[in-house]
Amino acid sequence: MQNYRDLIVWQKAHENVLLIYKHSKEFPKEEQYGITSQLRRSAVSIPTNIDEGCGKSTKKDFANYLQTAFGSTQEVEYLTFLSLELGFLSKDQFERINSLTNEVKAMLISLLRKVRA
């Protein structure tokens, strides 16, 4: 078991959640239970699964939670792209979120390799 807050990947994922919440406040009200909710839930799922995985006693369990977190990065990636295409996010907002999401993805891949080795 380790402290999840010490993991840079968790810190970056948390930063991304805060960014997504900030920018999704401006999404249309009719999307409150649609894209807004789905994007926020998938973003929150990333650091949450890292956190939960850190509390598990085996590397296999930890890897499973990291894999779930990785899947959520894929979801965030698409939903932010869709939000850009629909005009809910500006190009600058999208690029910042997308860059951070890709950074988290790369870190998760690296961490997964280490945990599975």
Helices and strands as residue ranges (DSSP letters): G 4-6, H 8-24, G 29-31, H 35-54, H 59-85, H 91-116
